[in-house]
């Protein structure tokens, strides 16, 4: 594994590590009230969607094709999960 790949992976993981600790709305963290609340709350899924867009952004900065495809796949899934929940609420 090259030094550049290690830096990109660590940078992506560091960015995503803050997502569960992020406050989706004032008062409690992402998973303080359980996974069911996080999966049905628009505020929480909005964070998941933004994390998906962050993964997509990191995918354009990576050179190894496997890492790029993994980031793009995770990004698309997370952004779609957040987006679909917003569409169902509208």
Buried (B, 14 or more C-beta within 10 A) or exposed (E): EEEEBEEBBEEBEEBBEEBEEEEBEEEEEBEEEEEEBBEEBBEBBBBBBBBBBBBBEBBEEBEBEEBBEBBBEBBBEBBEBBBEBEEEEE
